[in-house]
């Protein structure tokens, strides 16, 4: 199993790189990952898609109606979505879909503790500007814990879930352990792959 920090960095690099890819390159890179996510973590991917469905719809409508161009339904004039807007909206939806596909694989491979440990490792540069990565890791772990417990409560409606997530934490809390796994040459290759992905996207 690769180091959690290397996997998180690779996913973050992939996410940033997707933003600069156009239709052909985007589909060439994203479709294989979407297939892999469906096979490895299909249920988690469906959960992510269900929870972001309104964001996706809003994104498409904003691009469809706010982008200047040729009206899809000419009689409606300015009240019609545009061809250019629909095209741009679908492109952004594909980017979001492929990002969620990568995230579903990441969450499938890493436990909550590994995820926090990986982010803790990547947060090492924060110590140079006077920020505490230990405090950040603890807050992140608690946030993930209470958010997950609220989301898994099938008996509660959305308002109850939000109130539960925003409610103060109980006075008694369990300790949080972060296991610092050593980096291996394979992890170094993954970090290099992430850097190369970013470099190619910026060219």
C-alpha positions as CSV (number, residue, x, y, z in Angstrom):
1,X,0.0,0.0,0.0
2,X,1.5,3.4,-1.0
3,X,1.9,6.1,1.6
4,X,-1.4,8.0,2.2
5,X,0.4,11.3,1.6
6,X,1.6,10.2,-1.9
7,X,-1.9,9.0,-2.9
8,X,-3.5,12.3,-1.7
9,X,-0.9,14.4,-3.5
10,X,-1.4,12.3,-6.7
11,X,-5.2,12.9,-6.5
12,X,-4.8,16.6,-5.9
13,X,-2.4,16.9,-8.8
14,X,-4.8,15.0,-11.0
15,X,-7.7,17.3,-9.9
16,X,-5.7,20.4,-10.7
17,X,-4.6,19.0,-14.1
18,X,-8.1,18.2,-15.1
19,X,-9.1,21.9,-15.0
20,X,-6.8,22.7,-18.0
21,X,-7.8,19.7,-20.2
22,X,-10.2,20.2,-23.1
23,X,-12.8,17.7,-24.3
24,X,-10.7,15.1,-26.1
25,X,-7.9,15.0,-23.6
26,X,-10.3,15.2,-20.7
27,X,-12.2,12.1,-21.9
28,X,-9.0,10.2,-22.7
29,X,-7.8,10.7,-19.2
30,X,-11.1,10.6,-17.2
31,X,-13.0,7.8,-18.7
32,X,-10.5,5.0,-17.7
33,X,-10.5,6.4,-14.2
34,X,-14.3,6.5,-14.1
35,X,-14.4,2.9,-15.2
36,X,-11.8,2.0,-12.5
37,X,-13.9,3.9,-9.9
38,X,-17.0,2.0,-10.9
39,X,-15.3,-1.3,-10.5
40,X,-13.4,-0.6,-7.3
41,X,-15.7,1.8,-5.5
42,X,-19.0,1.9,-7.3
43,X,-21.2,2.3,-4.2
44,X,-19.0,5.1,-2.8
45,X,-19.0,6.9,-6.2
46,X,-22.8,6.7,-6.4
47,X,-23.0,8.2,-2.9
48,X,-20.8,11.1,-3.9
49,X,-22.8,11.7,-7.0
50,X,-26.1,11.6,-5.1
51,X,-24.8,14.1,-2.5
52,X,-23.5,16.5,-5.3
53,X,-26.5,16.2,-7.7
54,X,-27.9,19.6,-6.9
55,X,-24.4,21.2,-7.2
56,X,-24.1,19.6,-10.6
57,X,-27.5,20.8,-11.7
58,X,-26.8,24.3,-10.5
59,X,-23.5,24.3,-12.3
60,X,-25.1,23.3,-15.6
61,X,-27.9,25.9,-15.3
62,X,-25.5,28.7,-14.5
63,X,-23.3,28.0,-17.5
64,X,-26.3,27.4,-19.8
65,X,-27.9,30.7,-19.0
66,X,-25.0,32.9,-18.1
67,X,-22.7,32.2,-21.1
68,X,-23.3,34.4,-24.1
69,X,-23.9,32.7,-27.4
70,X,-26.5,31.3,-29.8
71,X,-29.9,30.6,-28.1
72,X,-31.0,26.9,-28.1
73,X,-34.7,28.0,-28.5
74,X,-34.7,31.2,-30.5
75,X,-38.3,32.3,-29.7
76,X,-37.3,32.6,-26.0
77,X,-34.5,35.0,-26.8
78,X,-32.6,35.9,-23.6
79,X,-34.6,33.4,-21.6
80,X,-33.2,30.5,-23.5
81,X,-29.9,28.6,-22.6
82,X,-27.2,28.9,-25.2
83,X,-25.4,26.2,-27.1
84,X,-22.0,27.6,-25.9
85,X,-23.3,27.6,-22.3
86,X,-24.5,24.0,-22.5
87,X,-21.2,22.9,-24.0
88,X,-19.2,24.7,-21.3
89,X,-21.5,23.4,-18.6
90,X,-21.2,19.8,-19.8
91,X,-17.4,20.2,-19.9
92,X,-17.4,21.3,-16.2
93,X,-19.7,18.5,-15.2
94,X,-17.3,16.0,-16.8
95,X,-14.4,17.5,-14.8
96,X,-16.4,17.3,-11.6
97,X,-17.4,13.7,-12.4
98,X,-13.9,12.6,-13.0
99,X,-12.7,14.4,-9.8
100,X,-15.3,12.5,-7.8
101,X,-14.3,9.3,-9.5
102,X,-10.7,9.8,-8.3
103,X,-11.9,10.8,-4.8
104,X,-14.1,7.6,-4.5
105,X,-11.0,5.5,-5.3
106,X,-8.9,7.5,-2.8
107,X,-11.6,7.1,0.0
108,X,-11.8,3.4,-0.9
109,X,-8.1,2.8,-0.5
110,X,-7.6,4.9,2.6
111,X,-9.2,4.7,6.0
112,X,-10.2,7.8,7.9
113,X,-7.1,7.5,10.0
114,X,-4.9,7.1,7.0
115,X,-6.5,10.1,5.3
116,X,-5.8,12.3,8.3
117,X,-2.3,10.9,8.6
118,X,-1.6,11.7,4.9
119,X,-2.9,15.2,5.2
120,X,-0.8,15.6,8.4
121,X,2.3,14.6,6.5
122,X,1.5,17.0,3.6
123,X,1.0,19.8,6.1
124,X,4.7,19.8,7.1
125,X,5.4,23.1,5.3
126,X,2.8,24.8,7.5
127,X,5.3,24.6,10.4
128,X,7.5,27.1,8.6
129,X,4.8,29.8,8.8
130,X,3.9,29.2,12.4
131,X,0.8,27.0,11.9
132,X,0.3,23.8,13.9
133,X,-0.4,20.8,11.6
134,X,-1.1,18.7,14.7
135,X,-4.1,21.0,15.6
136,X,-5.2,20.9,12.0
137,X,-5.1,17.1,11.9
138,X,-7.1,16.8,15.1
139,X,-9.8,19.2,13.9
140,X,-10.0,17.4,10.6
141,X,-10.3,14.0,12.3
142,X,-13.1,15.3,14.5
143,X,-14.9,16.9,11.6
144,X,-14.7,13.8,9.5
145,X,-15.9,11.7,12.5
146,X,-19.0,13.8,13.2
147,X,-19.8,14.4,9.6
148,X,-19.7,10.7,8.8
149,X,-21.9,9.8,11.8
150,X,-24.5,12.4,10.8
151,X,-24.5,11.3,7.1
152,X,-25.0,7.7,8.1
153,X,-28.0,8.5,10.3
154,X,-30.7,7.4,7.8
155,X,-33.5,8.3,10.2
156,X,-32.7,12.0,10.3
157,X,-33.7,14.6,7.7
158,X,-31.2,17.1,6.2
159,X,-31.9,19.8,8.8
160,X,-31.3,17.4,11.7
161,X,-28.0,16.2,10.1
162,X,-26.8,19.8,9.7
163,X,-27.7,20.6,13.4
164,X,-25.9,17.4,14.5
165,X,-22.7,18.3,12.6
166,X,-22.8,21.9,13.9
167,X,-23.5,20.9,17.5
168,X,-20.6,21.1,20.0
169,X,-18.5,18.0,20.5
170,X,-19.1,15.9,23.6
171,X,-16.8,16.7,26.6
172,X,-15.3,13.2,26.5
173,X,-13.4,12.4,23.4
174,X,-11.2,9.5,22.4
175,X,-7.6,10.1,21.6
176,X,-6.4,10.4,18.0
177,X,-3.4,8.4,16.9
178,X,-1.4,9.3,13.8
179,X,0.9,6.6,12.4
180,X,3.9,8.0,10.5
181,X,4.6,5.4,7.9
182,X,8.0,5.7,6.2
183,X,8.2,6.7,2.6
184,X,9.4,4.1,0.1
185,X,10.9,4.5,-3.4
186,X,7.4,3.7,-4.8
187,X,6.0,6.7,-2.9
188,X,8.7,8.9,-4.4
189,X,7.7,7.8,-7.9
190,X,4.1,8.6,-7.1
191,X,5.1,12.1,-5.9
192,X,7.1,12.6,-9.1
193,X,4.1,11.4,-11.2
194,X,2.0,14.0,-9.4
195,X,4.6,16.8,-10.1
196,X,4.8,15.7,-13.7
197,X,1.1,15.8,-14.1
198,X,1.0,19.3,-12.8
199,X,3.9,20.4,-15.1
200,X,2.3,18.9,-18.2
201,X,-1.1,20.6,-17.4
202,X,0.6,24.0,-17.0
203,X,2.5,23.8,-20.3
